[in-house]
Amino acid sequence: MKPNSIPQSRLNPLLLMFILAVAIIAISFSSIFVKWSAAPVAIMAMYRLWMTNVLMLPFVWRKGSEMFTLGGKATGLLVGSGAALGLHFLLWMESLRYTSVASSTAFMALEPVMVMLGSYWAFQQRSSLSRIIGMAVAVVGAIAIGWGDWGLSPQALQGDLLSVLGTAAVALHMILGQSLRSKLSSVSYSFAVFAVAGGVLALYSLIQGYAFFGYKAVDWGVFALLAVVPTILGHYIFNWLLKYMDATSVSMSVLGEPIGATILAYFLLGEALTAIQLGAGVLLIGGVWLFIRSNGQQAVPHEVDAVTKESA
């Protein structure tokens, strides 16, 4: 068997495609749910992660002993990965307070590109010319979105910057967690980084003086929806699909989120696309598509994102 190959699944290919579509739709709802709540994003993200952990308890219980086999360096990487994930949620979800769903989620498509750049710096992984071209096209698209949003308002540009920083944070989370996936199962790794990220967000909320309780029923409903729909029905399905599909095929789902989220925002939030947003978004997503296709299975180390594609 080739190093990058996976056993062929006995499941019907059409069924696999249907399940992948369900997961893409599920993660596309993440930005919609954030817009539906007025609670501080740190509180929203904290409860999203911890509620997911509660749902995971029956599955992680049998693998809990894995945590005790980690050395000091691996534990440090685990904490760093979780902290980066918490920062990602804080920055990206906050970006939705300032800019449109279309712009915010479009920047999230840059995640594979940022992972490649970080891997090159950390592991000296070289890139082909086609990958560099794809990255350049994506960056031009990102700049064009920012330029168009500046024409709308400086506040929208602030949201774009937060989304870019949030994407960089989730890329760091993946790079730090790359070596950990060989030591921990997906369930144990995800549970641990969720717990750390939630703790980081709780500390931030405490410093900011945010209330931990007293929110409206609709807010608690949003917290639960974020845990169940984009996290469990979205990202965990992606992890499950890696057993039956190659990582490149699953990683292409990163391009489905901005498209799905933008359509949902149009119908559920009344957000319309400007011509510049549409053209720049197509350019950005096209560049990332070229990057992933030329990068093969090395586009995203190990799993697409064992925790949050995050991402959302």
N, C-alpha and C positions, 0 to 999 in steps of 0.2 A: 504493500500500500504506500502511496506517495506520502511524504511528510505532512502535507497540508490537506490531504484528503480526509473525508469522513465517511463512515459507513452509510450506505444508501438506506434511506428509510423505507419501510414497508407501507407507510401511510400514503394515502392518495395525494398526489401533488396538488390537485385542486383544493383538497382540504387544508393542506399546508398554506396555500396562498390565501385562503379564506381566513385562517387563523392569523396570518401575518397582517392582513387588512384590518382585522379587529383590533390588533395591537396598535397599529398606526393610528386608527381612529381614537383609541383610548388615550394615547399620549397627546393627541391633538386637543383634547379637552382640558389639559392642564392649565393653559393660559386663560381659557374661558372661566374656569372655576376661580382662579385668582382674581379676575375682574369682578366676580360676583360677591366678593367679601370685602368689607371695609376694615377688617382686622389687620393689625401690623403684619407685614409679610414674614417677619422672624417668627412670630407666634404661629402663623399659618403653616410655615414649613416645619417647625418643630413638631406640631401635632400631626402633621402628615407623616413624618418619619416615625414617630413613636407609635402612632396607630398602626402603621404598617408592621412595626416590630411585634406588636401584640398579635396581629394576624399570623405572623411567622412563627410564633413560639412553638406550636405543635410540631413544626418541621425542623426547627433548629435544635430542639431539645435532644434529639438523638445524636447530633453531631457536636454538642457543646464541648466535648473533650478536646476538640481540635485547637481551641483557643489556648490551652495550656501547653501546647507543644511549640509555641512561637518563642523565639529568642528575643533579646532586647532590641536588636536592630529591626527585626520584623514587626515587633510591637510598635516601635517608633514610626515605621512606615504606615502601619495601620491607623495610628492616631492622626498622622499627617494627611492621609487619604481622606479620613472622615472629616477633618477640619476643612479641607479644601472643598469637599462636597457641601458642607454647611454654608461655606462662603458662596458657593455657586448658587444655591437656592436663595440666599439672601439678596445677592446682586441681581440675578435674573428675574426673580419675582418682583423685586422693587422696580425693575425697568418697565414693567407693565403699568406702573402708576404714572409714567411719563410719556410713553410712546405707544404706538399701535401694536396689536398682536402680530400683524404681518411683519413689521420691521423687527420686533424683538425676536420672534421665532426664526426669521431669516438668518440673523446673526448666529443663532445656535447651530446652523448647518455648517459653520466653520469649525466645529469641534474636531473632525478627523484631521483637518489641516493643522490645527494647533497641536494635536497629539503628535503628528509627524515632526513638527518643528521641535517640540520638546524632546521627542525620542532621539532626534538627530543630535541635540545638545547633550542629552544625558547618556545615550548609548552609541553615539556616532553612527547611527543608521543613515545610510546615504539614500538620496532620492534620484529617480530618473528624470530625464528632461520633460517627459509628458506629465509627470506629477508636478513638477515646478510650474509648467504652463497652466495646468488646472488650478494650482494654488494662486497664481497671478491673476487669472480670470476671476476667481472667487473674491480676491481682495479688491479688485476693481469694482465688482458688484457691490461689495460692502461699503466702499467709499461713496459709490453713487447713491446708496440708500441714505447714508449720513448726509450727503449733500442735499438730497431731496427733503429730508426731514428738517434740516436747518432752514429750508425755505418755508416749512410749515410753522416751526417755532423752535427757539433754542432749547425749550423744555424737552421736545421730542429728541433732539440730539443728545441731551443728557441721558435719556432712556436708552438710546442706542449705545452710548458708552458703557452704561451699566450692563447691558446685555453682552457686549464684547468681553468685559471683564469677567462676567459670570461664565462665559464660555471658556475663557482661559483658566478659570478656577476648576471647572469640571475636567478640562484636559489634564491639569496638574493632578487631580484626583485619580485619573486613569493611569497616568504615568507612575505615580507612587504605588498604586495598587497592582501594577503589572507583575512584579515578582511574587506578590502575595497569593495570586490565583493558583500558583503551583503548590502552595502550602495549605490552602484552605478551600473548602467547597464553596460553590457560589452562594449557598444559603448562609453559611457561617460568615463568609466575608461580607455579604450584604447586610446581615443583621448587625455585625460589629460596626461597620462604617455608618449605618443608620443611627446607631446608638450614640456614637461619637459626634456625628453631625448634629443630632438633636440636642446633645449636651452643649455644644458650641453655641447653637442658636438660643438655648435657654439662658446661658450666661450673658449673651449679648442683650437679650430681652430684659434680663435682670438689671444690667447696667443702664439700659435705656429707660427703665422704670415702667415697662409695659405690664399690664395686668395679665395674669395667667388664666383667670377665670372671669365670669361675668359677661361672656359674649352672647349674642343673640343666637336663637336656634338655627337661623340660616347660616351663621358662621360655623357652628359646630357641624352642620350638614356639609358645608364646603370642605372642612378639615377631613371628614370621613370620605367624601367623594374623591379628594386628592389622593388619599391612601389607597382606596379600592380601585379606582378607574385607571389613572395614568401610571400608578406604581405597580399594583398587582396585575391588573389586566393588560397593562402596557409593557413595562420593562421586564417583568418576570416571564411574560410570554416570550419575549425576545430571547431570554436566557434558555428557556425550554426549547425554542426552535433551533438553537445552536446544536442540539443533539441530532437534528434531522436535516439541517441546511448548512451550507458553508457560511463562514463568517462574513464573506464579501456580500452575499445576497442579503443577509440580515442587516448588515451595516448600511445598505442602501436605504433602509427605513428612515435614516436621519433626514433624508430629503423629503419624506412624506409628511413629517410633522408641520413644517411651515405652510405647506399647501393645505393640509387638512385644517390646521388652526385658522388660517386666513378665511377659508370657506365658512367655518363655524362662526367666526367673528362677524362675518357679513350678515349671517342669518340671525344669530343670537344676540349680538351686541350692536348691530347696525353700523359697523365699521366698514367704510368703503376704501377701495384701493385707488391711489393716485397713479397716473401714467408712469411717473418716475419710479414709484415703489414697485410697480408691476415689472417694468423693464429691468430695473436693477436686481430685483428678486430672481428673475429668470436667469440673469447673468451670473449671480452668486451661486444659485443652485446648480446651474450648468457647469460652472467651474469645479464645484465640489464633486459632482457626478464624474467629471473627467478625471479628477484626482483619485477617487475611490476605484474607478475602473482600471486605471493604470497602475494602481498600487496593489491590486489583487488582495490576497488575504492578509497582507501586512498593513492594510489601511488603518485598522484599529487593533492594537495589541490584545491578544487573548479573546475577550468577549466584546461585543459591541459596547456594552456598558453594563457591567454586572449589577449596577445599582441605579443610575439615573442617566439616561441619555441626555443623559441629561439634562434632557432634560429637563429637563423640564420636570 
